[in-house]
Amino acid sequence: MDLRVPEQEKSFREEVRTFLQESLTDDIRQAGKLSTSVFAPVEQAMAWQRILNDKGWAAPHWPKAYGGTGWSVSQRAIFAEELVRAETPPLIPMGLHMCGPCLIGCGSEAQQQEYLPKILNGEHFWCQGYSEPGAGSDLASLKTFAEKDGDDYILNGTKIWTTYAHHANKMFALVRTNRDGKPQQGITFLLLDMDLPGITIEPIVGLDEVPEQCQVFFDNVRVPQKNRVGAENDGWTVAKYLLTFERGGQEYAPGLNVMLEKIRLMAEKQQTVSGPLKNDPVWQHKLAALEADVLALEFTEMRIKSALSAGKDPGALSSMTKILGTELLQKVTELRIETLGSQAVIWQPQVLVPGADQPVIGPEYAMTAMPHYLNSRACSIYGGSNEVQRGIIAKAVLGL
């Protein structure tokens, strides 16, 4: 894999920067600056997605035939880095990064024509119906059941930790259609509307006082069988394909590199009894160790993107980057807290609401540190816990 950036791609970075400078509105910039999660405020995130879609840049990782950009691996890396550097709000990932690629790989032509354009333009806002009480990392234990009735399935059960379900108008879900045999063999992948009769949504308020997660209840909900992706009882195969994008499709390294750059700038301003914190050898050692780990992750992510570009399945590398990316994110947010010291513990969630006219206590660069640290504690659990990812690697790579 050749990681050198061709001459024409050097000008591509300037093209991206110019576009960002001209296209980002003040409220979108503010939402990005205040984001402390992988999920940005909905209004600004969707407004930003529409701007990108008008440019043709909403889904760089999709094949060009389905609305992607046709960019090279290095161009996509440059684009991801510049988005982070400009502090744009992260796009809502369930449609663009999960459902869309899954439908491209596993959906019917009719489903692709129906859903993909609406994912790109934001008309469809998707949530993910996977986890249940008692079926999180052990997803094959799910009990939500879909029973055939004519041309429909009748759906009963519940899903939990369903991010932004209270904003979504669509859900892709795993449901049980057969209770016999191995648990994985009786699961089906369904697409459904969130306004169907019998669906109830209860938001769950987190430590940061934001209702990001939800529990969704299904009471005799009718879902057309034509909304099934793949064969009945073969949803586990579809789900595994989707999870390669959820777990390995994210690009952690560009964001981590930018975060480390900002931490270095913070250390220049933070004073100790011996002078600026940036000169402290213990702090320098911690920063250098993280920089080395992020560089290693960056090369691994390049390998995955190269494999995907060649039409190959990255396999267990997706699990590896999920582990490394999330655990490095936790370590980087820890170093940010350590760098800021007591300035990081000021709790002021009211200043993190875009458009809020509230005074900030302490330096502005410190106000998102603690909420981001708290939010990142969950990243090694969601998307398949890191313990599960290690089990996948042990089985698929080491043969254990």
Buried (B, 14 or more C-beta within 10 A) or exposed (E): EEEEBEEEBEEBBEBBBEBBEEBBEEBBBBBBBBBBBBBBBBBBBBBBBBBBBEEBBBBBBBBEEBBBBEBBBBBBBBBBBBBBBBBBBBBBBBBBBBBBBBBBBBBEEEBBEBBBBBBBBBBBBBBBBBBBEEBBBEBBEBBBBBEEEEEBBBBBBBBBBBBBBBBBEBBBBBBBBBEEEEBBEBBBBBBBBBEEEEBEBBBBEBEBEBEBBBBBBBEEBBBBBEBBBBEBBBBBBBBEBBBBBBBBBBBBBBBBBBBBEBBBEBBEBBEEEEEEBBEBEEBBEBBEEBBEBBEEBBEBBBBBBBBBBEEEBBBBBBBBBBBBBBBBBBBBBBBBBBBBEEBBEBEBBEBBBBEEEEEEEBBEBBBBBBBBBBBBEBBBBBBBBBEBBEBBBEEEEEEE
